[in-house]
Amino acid sequence: MKELTTDHTSQQFNNELETLRQHFLTMGGVVEEQVQDSLQAFLDSNGSLAQDVKNKDSTVNELDGIIDEECTRILAKRQPAAGDLRMILSISKAVSELERIGDEAKKIANLTMQLIDEGESPRGYVEINRIGTMVSRMIHDTLDAYARLDIDAAIKVAKQDRTVDMEYKTALRSLVTYMMEDPRSITRVFHVIWILRSLERIGDHTRHVCQHLIFLVKGIDVRHMSMDKIDAQVKTQPE
Amino acid sequence: MKELTTDHTSQQFNNELETLRQHFLTMGGVVEEQVQDSLQAFLDSNGSLAQDVKNKDSTVNELDGIIDEECTRILAKRQPAAGDLRMILSISKAVSELERIGDEAKKIANLTMQLIDEGESPRGYVEINRIGTMVSRMIHDTLDAYARLDIDAAIKVAKQDRTVDMEYKTALRSLVTYMMEDPRSITRVFHVIWILRSLERIGDHTRHVCQHLIFLVKGIDVRHMSMDKIDAQVKTQPE
């Protein structure tokens, strides 16, 4: 594990940064659970699990607010520099991504409840399961990478988003064909498409979290670079 | 116009904040143009205008990077407090929303090009025109509100997002009905639906920019409040 923080005159400051980091990882854990549960709720047609996902939204919003306040307070009081400043800015941005991942999980939960109300759902189970498992794994690995400041892991996860995008497009094509063959299914298939869309968005947000981690560790802004360029940049950049 | 910045010992610091604000408004202007042009390109089936929208993406990304660097530099060098700190944090977050609005405009441009390639497009013109005009106006008014730090205008714009969401749902329902009646149109109608979806997202991002402005001026985090609650909070909060 790398040590990013510079020597602080104040132990109190160290504690504040550590608390911030812990809150971020806690929020990540809740969001990860939301995504996994929303997926499981869909696969099992489990309405009460879907409701659980929705209920967790208030916890996520609360943590989002707490973390943002902590960032502002540390910036005002401690006037951090270098690695500490980057850590705060990185968490401040990454937390918005986590919050939106939670929002997408909530959307999946809502769609699941609608599908349960309307009776059995057509197609899409296999695709949703595959893509959902992929993005759940991505979130898990991203939080691990944040906890260990592991930039190689972050790059690996960010690259997986490409596969998610490809899988999403393939799934969409097959659902469109299915709708053409059975137009009466269109409304219900649409629910499945919105779920896929949410999973694809979760992949995007997770990639952004990884990019913020790369900024934290390396101090380079990689948001508008291709993954190959990021890889090359990171390798030539000193720690 | 309200004066937010506290007295600075350094004129140089004032200049830096003003430059940051100007860059933010410049980036907003480019993004506003992208949205308007992507809409016009769709309505006129104008492929070269759609290409213009895509070309502007690099300008937006560049400004995004510049603004982020400026925020980091000012935070490290000037150690701002109170209103100045809020301004930097607010701009730092709002700029990510602008960047995503630009991304959605680029998606609309891409979809427009595909529709042009595939021949005349079915339905959806009226709806896209209506919702597109609404969100273009919202962006314009948001940037005005930022320039004047006008919180009442920001609340007004944020509330309009509700109307966008309702219009979007209505449009979607009518397109689903249309697809059921004419299943051969499904693929092309999907392009129209993705454009509507992008416009709806642009409305969301614009609302978030407004919420960051309210945080800037009032120092309260309104991201997870209903619009009515925001209204009430802002009215009871001293300037």
Boltz contact constraints between the chains, C-beta under 6 A:
constraints:
  - contact:
      token1: [A, 61]
      token2: [B, 224]
      max_distance: 6.0
  - contact:
      token1: [A, 65]
      token2: [B, 221]
      max_distance: 6.0
  - contact:
      token1: [A, 76]
      token2: [B, 81]
      max_distance: 6.0
  - contact:
      token1: [A, 76]
      token2: [B, 85]
      max_distance: 6.0
  - contact:
      token1: [A, 79]
      token2: [B, 79]
      max_distance: 6.0
  - contact:
      token1: [A, 81]
      token2: [B, 76]
      max_distance: 6.0
  - contact:
      token1: [A, 85]
      token2: [B, 76]
      max_distance: 6.0
  - contact:
      token1: [A, 176]
      token2: [B, 186]
      max_distance: 6.0
  - contact:
      token1: [A, 179]
      token2: [B, 186]
      max_distance: 6.0
  - contact:
      token1: [A, 180]
      token2: [B, 183]
      max_distance: 6.0
  - contact:
      token1: [A, 180]
      token2: [B, 186]
      max_distance: 6.0
  - contact:
      token1: [A, 183]
      token2: [B, 180]
      max_distance: 6.0
  - contact:
      token1: [A, 183]
      token2: [B, 183]
      max_distance: 6.0
  - contact:
      token1: [A, 186]
      token2: [B, 176]
      max_distance: 6.0
  - contact:
      token1: [A, 186]
      token2: [B, 179]
      max_distance: 6.0
  - contact:
      token1: [A, 186]
      token2: [B, 180]
      max_distance: 6.0
  - contact:
      token1: [A, 221]
      token2: [B, 65]
      max_distance: 6.0
  - contact:
      token1: [A, 224]
      token2: [B, 61]
      max_distance: 6.0
